[in-house]
Structures are given as C-alpha cells and as structure tokens.
C-alpha cells in the first residue's frame, strides 16, 4: 500500500474508483481494501473483484 498510495490518490483526483482484484481466494484483496478504507485518505469508492485480469477483461473494465 505504501508504494501505491500516491497513484491511488491521483486516481481518486481523476474521479476513478479503486479496484483491488484477486485470482482465487479473495481474502487478501478484501484485507487490502479494508486497510485502504481504514487509512481514511482515500475517498474514492473501493471495490474488490474476484477473478483477476480475466474478470476485468470479461467485464470490459480495462482501459487502453
């Protein structure tokens, strides 16, 4: 989280949401999302998405 916080704040400033994703067991992603919420410096919506890159592609959530 420490190394990504700057980029997360920039994403928030652009009006983007934060998506924490996992491939199999989402307990780690849920923990990271909870930790981000607990920090109190990210006001953007924070979601978890099970399924990793494949799920992002299937839901057309990737840009670029």
Chimera marker file (.cmm) of the C-alpha trace (Angstrom):
<marker_set name="trace">
<marker id="1" x="0.000" y="0.000" z="0.000" r="1" g="1" b="0" radius="0.5"/>
<marker id="2" x="2.800" y="2.414" z="0.891" r="1" g="1" b="0" radius="0.5"/>
<marker id="3" x="4.313" y="2.252" z="-2.581" r="1" g="1" b="0" radius="0.5"/>
<marker id="4" x="0.944" y="2.692" z="-4.326" r="1" g="1" b="0" radius="0.5"/>
<marker id="5" x="-0.704" y="5.373" z="-2.191" r="1" g="1" b="0" radius="0.5"/>
<marker id="6" x="0.428" y="8.239" z="-4.438" r="1" g="1" b="0" radius="0.5"/>
<marker id="7" x="-1.069" y="6.597" z="-7.521" r="1" g="1" b="0" radius="0.5"/>
<marker id="8" x="-4.256" y="5.773" z="-5.629" r="1" g="1" b="0" radius="0.5"/>
<marker id="9" x="-4.667" y="9.417" z="-4.602" r="1" g="1" b="0" radius="0.5"/>
<marker id="10" x="-4.057" y="10.502" z="-8.205" r="1" g="1" b="0" radius="0.5"/>
<marker id="11" x="-6.727" y="8.042" z="-9.401" r="1" g="1" b="0" radius="0.5"/>
<marker id="12" x="-9.110" y="9.459" z="-6.818" r="1" g="1" b="0" radius="0.5"/>
<marker id="13" x="-8.408" y="13.005" z="-8.014" r="1" g="1" b="0" radius="0.5"/>
<marker id="14" x="-9.319" y="11.910" z="-11.565" r="1" g="1" b="0" radius="0.5"/>
<marker id="15" x="-12.664" y="10.649" z="-10.244" r="1" g="1" b="0" radius="0.5"/>
<marker id="16" x="-11.776" y="6.983" z="-10.615" r="1" g="1" b="0" radius="0.5"/>
<marker id="17" x="-12.704" y="4.176" z="-8.254" r="1" g="1" b="0" radius="0.5"/>
<marker id="18" x="-10.188" y="1.768" z="-6.760" r="1" g="1" b="0" radius="0.5"/>
<marker id="19" x="-10.476" y="-1.927" z="-7.667" r="1" g="1" b="0" radius="0.5"/>
<marker id="20" x="-8.473" y="-4.477" z="-5.711" r="1" g="1" b="0" radius="0.5"/>
<marker id="21" x="-8.578" y="-7.800" z="-7.509" r="1" g="1" b="0" radius="0.5"/>
<marker id="22" x="-7.603" y="-11.376" z="-6.877" r="1" g="1" b="0" radius="0.5"/>
<marker id="23" x="-7.362" y="-14.570" z="-8.863" r="1" g="1" b="0" radius="0.5"/>
<marker id="24" x="-8.583" y="-17.210" z="-6.425" r="1" g="1" b="0" radius="0.5"/>
<marker id="25" x="-9.020" y="-16.624" z="-2.702" r="1" g="1" b="0" radius="0.5"/>
<marker id="26" x="-10.107" y="-13.024" z="-2.252" r="1" g="1" b="0" radius="0.5"/>
<marker id="27" x="-9.352" y="-12.759" z="1.448" r="1" g="1" b="0" radius="0.5"/>
<marker id="28" x="-6.102" y="-10.869" z="0.701" r="1" g="1" b="0" radius="0.5"/>
<marker id="29" x="-7.876" y="-8.457" z="-1.646" r="1" g="1" b="0" radius="0.5"/>
<marker id="30" x="-10.611" y="-7.901" z="0.941" r="1" g="1" b="0" radius="0.5"/>
<marker id="31" x="-7.958" y="-7.195" z="3.584" r="1" g="1" b="0" radius="0.5"/>
<marker id="32" x="-6.178" y="-4.670" z="1.349" r="1" g="1" b="0" radius="0.5"/>
<marker id="33" x="-9.460" y="-2.937" z="0.512" r="1" g="1" b="0" radius="0.5"/>
<marker id="34" x="-10.331" y="-2.762" z="4.222" r="1" g="1" b="0" radius="0.5"/>
<marker id="35" x="-6.881" y="-1.365" z="5.034" r="1" g="1" b="0" radius="0.5"/>
<marker id="36" x="-7.265" y="1.332" z="2.358" r="1" g="1" b="0" radius="0.5"/>
<marker id="37" x="-10.652" y="2.305" z="3.780" r="1" g="1" b="0" radius="0.5"/>
<marker id="38" x="-9.238" y="2.371" z="7.324" r="1" g="1" b="0" radius="0.5"/>
<marker id="39" x="-6.449" y="4.763" z="6.305" r="1" g="1" b="0" radius="0.5"/>
<marker id="40" x="-9.090" y="7.416" z="5.742" r="1" g="1" b="0" radius="0.5"/>
<marker id="41" x="-7.164" y="9.220" z="2.990" r="1" g="1" b="0" radius="0.5"/>
<marker id="42" x="-8.900" y="7.574" z="0.029" r="1" g="1" b="0" radius="0.5"/>
<marker id="43" x="-12.406" y="8.922" z="-0.522" r="1" g="1" b="0" radius="0.5"/>
<marker id="44" x="-12.868" y="7.101" z="-3.826" r="1" g="1" b="0" radius="0.5"/>
<marker id="45" x="-15.098" y="4.033" z="-3.854" r="1" g="1" b="0" radius="0.5"/>
<marker id="46" x="-13.031" y="0.891" z="-3.200" r="1" g="1" b="0" radius="0.5"/>
<marker id="47" x="-14.182" y="-2.435" z="-4.616" r="1" g="1" b="0" radius="0.5"/>
<marker id="48" x="-12.842" y="-5.973" z="-4.743" r="1" g="1" b="0" radius="0.5"/>
<marker id="49" x="-13.180" y="-8.080" z="-7.882" r="1" g="1" b="0" radius="0.5"/>
<marker id="50" x="-12.660" y="-11.825" z="-7.847" r="1" g="1" b="0" radius="0.5"/>
<marker id="51" x="-11.050" y="-13.328" z="-10.926" r="1" g="1" b="0" radius="0.5"/>
<marker id="52" x="-8.042" y="-11.109" z="-11.676" r="1" g="1" b="0" radius="0.5"/>
<marker id="53" x="-7.239" y="-9.756" z="-15.147" r="1" g="1" b="0" radius="0.5"/>
<marker id="54" x="-9.587" y="-12.239" z="-16.818" r="1" g="1" b="0" radius="0.5"/>
<marker id="55" x="-12.545" y="-10.889" z="-14.850" r="1" g="1" b="0" radius="0.5"/>
<marker id="56" x="-11.534" y="-7.303" z="-15.620" r="1" g="1" b="0" radius="0.5"/>
<marker id="57" x="-11.393" y="-8.111" z="-19.331" r="1" g="1" b="0" radius="0.5"/>
<marker id="58" x="-14.681" y="-10.010" z="-19.265" r="1" g="1" b="0" radius="0.5"/>
<marker id="59" x="-16.417" y="-7.060" z="-17.595" r="1" g="1" b="0" radius="0.5"/>
<marker id="60" x="-14.788" y="-4.566" z="-20.021" r="1" g="1" b="0" radius="0.5"/>
<marker id="61" x="-13.175" y="-2.694" z="-17.127" r="1" g="1" b="0" radius="0.5"/>
<marker id="62" x="-9.737" y="-2.285" z="-18.689" r="1" g="1" b="0" radius="0.5"/>
<marker id="63" x="-8.784" y="0.911" z="-20.468" r="1" g="1" b="0" radius="0.5"/>
<marker id="64" x="-6.107" y="1.329" z="-23.033" r="1" g="1" b="0" radius="0.5"/>
<link id1="1" id2="2" r="1" g="1" b="0" radius="0.2"/>
<link id1="2" id2="3" r="1" g="1" b="0" radius="0.2"/>
<link id1="3" id2="4" r="1" g="1" b="0" radius="0.2"/>
<link id1="4" id2="5" r="1" g="1" b="0" radius="0.2"/>
<link id1="5" id2="6" r="1" g="1" b="0" radius="0.2"/>
<link id1="6" id2="7" r="1" g="1" b="0" radius="0.2"/>
<link id1="7" id2="8" r="1" g="1" b="0" radius="0.2"/>
<link id1="8" id2="9" r="1" g="1" b="0" radius="0.2"/>
<link id1="9" id2="10" r="1" g="1" b="0" radius="0.2"/>
<link id1="10" id2="11" r="1" g="1" b="0" radius="0.2"/>
<link id1="11" id2="12" r="1" g="1" b="0" radius="0.2"/>
<link id1="12" id2="13" r="1" g="1" b="0" radius="0.2"/>
<link id1="13" id2="14" r="1" g="1" b="0" radius="0.2"/>
<link id1="14" id2="15" r="1" g="1" b="0" radius="0.2"/>
<link id1="15" id2="16" r="1" g="1" b="0" radius="0.2"/>
<link id1="16" id2="17" r="1" g="1" b="0" radius="0.2"/>
<link id1="17" id2="18" r="1" g="1" b="0" radius="0.2"/>
<link id1="18" id2="19" r="1" g="1" b="0" radius="0.2"/>
<link id1="19" id2="20" r="1" g="1" b="0" radius="0.2"/>
<link id1="20" id2="21" r="1" g="1" b="0" radius="0.2"/>
<link id1="21" id2="22" r="1" g="1" b="0" radius="0.2"/>
<link id1="22" id2="23" r="1" g="1" b="0" radius="0.2"/>
<link id1="23" id2="24" r="1" g="1" b="0" radius="0.2"/>
<link id1="24" id2="25" r="1" g="1" b="0" radius="0.2"/>
<link id1="25" id2="26" r="1" g="1" b="0" radius="0.2"/>
<link id1="26" id2="27" r="1" g="1" b="0" radius="0.2"/>
<link id1="27" id2="28" r="1" g="1" b="0" radius="0.2"/>
<link id1="28" id2="29" r="1" g="1" b="0" radius="0.2"/>
<link id1="29" id2="30" r="1" g="1" b="0" radius="0.2"/>
<link id1="30" id2="31" r="1" g="1" b="0" radius="0.2"/>
<link id1="31" id2="32" r="1" g="1" b="0" radius="0.2"/>
<link id1="32" id2="33" r="1" g="1" b="0" radius="0.2"/>
<link id1="33" id2="34" r="1" g="1" b="0" radius="0.2"/>
<link id1="34" id2="35" r="1" g="1" b="0" radius="0.2"/>
<link id1="35" id2="36" r="1" g="1" b="0" radius="0.2"/>
<link id1="36" id2="37" r="1" g="1" b="0" radius="0.2"/>
<link id1="37" id2="38" r="1" g="1" b="0" radius="0.2"/>
<link id1="38" id2="39" r="1" g="1" b="0" radius="0.2"/>
<link id1="39" id2="40" r="1" g="1" b="0" radius="0.2"/>
<link id1="40" id2="41" r="1" g="1" b="0" radius="0.2"/>
<link id1="41" id2="42" r="1" g="1" b="0" radius="0.2"/>
<link id1="42" id2="43" r="1" g="1" b="0" radius="0.2"/>
<link id1="43" id2="44" r="1" g="1" b="0" radius="0.2"/>
<link id1="44" id2="45" r="1" g="1" b="0" radius="0.2"/>
<link id1="45" id2="46" r="1" g="1" b="0" radius="0.2"/>
<link id1="46" id2="47" r="1" g="1" b="0" radius="0.2"/>
<link id1="47" id2="48" r="1" g="1" b="0" radius="0.2"/>
<link id1="48" id2="49" r="1" g="1" b="0" radius="0.2"/>
<link id1="49" id2="50" r="1" g="1" b="0" radius="0.2"/>
<link id1="50" id2="51" r="1" g="1" b="0" radius="0.2"/>
<link id1="51" id2="52" r="1" g="1" b="0" radius="0.2"/>
<link id1="52" id2="53" r="1" g="1" b="0" radius="0.2"/>
<link id1="53" id2="54" r="1" g="1" b="0" radius="0.2"/>
<link id1="54" id2="55" r="1" g="1" b="0" radius="0.2"/>
<link id1="55" id2="56" r="1" g="1" b="0" radius="0.2"/>
<link id1="56" id2="57" r="1" g="1" b="0" radius="0.2"/>
<link id1="57" id2="58" r="1" g="1" b="0" radius="0.2"/>
<link id1="58" id2="59" r="1" g="1" b="0" radius="0.2"/>
<link id1="59" id2="60" r="1" g="1" b="0" radius="0.2"/>
<link id1="60" id2="61" r="1" g="1" b="0" radius="0.2"/>
<link id1="61" id2="62" r="1" g="1" b="0" radius="0.2"/>
<link id1="62" id2="63" r="1" g="1" b="0" radius="0.2"/>
<link id1="63" id2="64" r="1" g="1" b="0" radius="0.2"/>
</marker_set>
